[in-house]
């Protein structure tokens, strides 16, 4: 399969002259390749629609093009069914500790995304509402061979967390702020991989960053104050803390569904699920200690 993809990539019409194609590691749901064409380098992202994850490549492409126009992401230079080619960024992929040490820089990048990207977006767009996603994953897990005894509990927890959300403006968010989707070229940060880009509220991106970065309560406060530009009120803090639980639970259930439906070499979805279930439990304990038990 990899050899077939490499051959297909090598013959794309966007190249001039000979190309060198090398696999890239690290993707959780896609195959990616580094392509050298003369003095230029590119990344070819390969993958079909993933309906179980609400991923549709035409919408990912539209979000990627808009993100480049908004100054957030590298340029998309070619797109066809199953393959998207973007310019390579010569930079360092962030790791989890970098999320905590770059709160102000990342908050500025998220702000620019929420403020600017939608102005450049063309065509149909996704809506991302994490509570719907968790409930949908729970339905899939219940229906899978052997079922999942905890799936109903996940859905009920999503309902309870959703009830703790305050009304906020709708923005276009990234919704997958794992460390590997942020690059530092030494001068600025870049945001890549727009599979889950869509309209929602700002709190998911913020809580997603915090959940993926293992943020402390002090880190959370710094992030919210950097993004909103003012001290955080209790209602916003409560909504964020509930969203942080939901973000970790979504990642855990995403991995459980992926273990059933996806097969990417080198990716251990069960270990990923266990990691994020532990993060869910920790975030839920912190929420309960601060606000009391959730009902639902």
Buried (B, 14 or more C-beta within 10 A) or exposed (E): EEEEBBEBBBEBEBBEEEBEBEEBEEBBBBBBBBBBBEEEBBBBBBBEBBEBBBBBBEBBBBBBBBBBBBBBBBEBBBBEEBBBBBBBBEBEBBEEEBBBEBBEBBBBBBBBBBEBBBEBBEEEBBEBBBBEBBBBBBEBBBEBEEEBEBBBEBBBBBBBBBEBBEEEEEBBBBBBBBBBBBBBEEEEBBBBBBBBBBBBBBBBBBBBBBBBBEBEEEBBBBBBBBBBEEEBEEEBBBBBBBBBBBBBBBBBBBBBBBBBBBEBEEBEBEEBBBBBBEBBBBBBEBBEEEBEEBEE
